[in-house]
Amino acid sequence: MFNAGYKNWPLYKENRFRISLWDADLFKNDPIATVELTYNDEMNAIKVEKTTWINVAEQGNNQLLFIQISASESSSKKSFIDGYKY
C-alpha cells in the first residue's frame, strides 16, 4: 500500500491527478495501471466527508478496479506534497 498526500493543494476544474502503479517483482517490474482522478472525483470526496472509492476500471488494463481517496477543505495557504515517488 502506498499513500500520497497533497496538502492545501488548489483545486481547479482542469486539475487531474495521474497515478501510475507498478508491481515489484524479482525479475521485472510491470505496470499495473495508469489512471487519472479528476476535479469531480476530488470534489465528491470533499462533499461526502469520508474516504471514497473511485471506479477506475475503464482507465486501466483490467488489473485495477478502484482507487481510494479522501479529501477535505483547508484554511492553510502553504501547499505540500507528501509520499510521492519517482
Secondary structure, 3 states (H helix, E strand, C coil): CCCCEEECCCCCCCCEEEEEEECCCCCCCCEEEEEEEEHHHHHHHHHHCCCEEEECCCCCCCCCCEEEECCCCCCCCCCEEECCCC
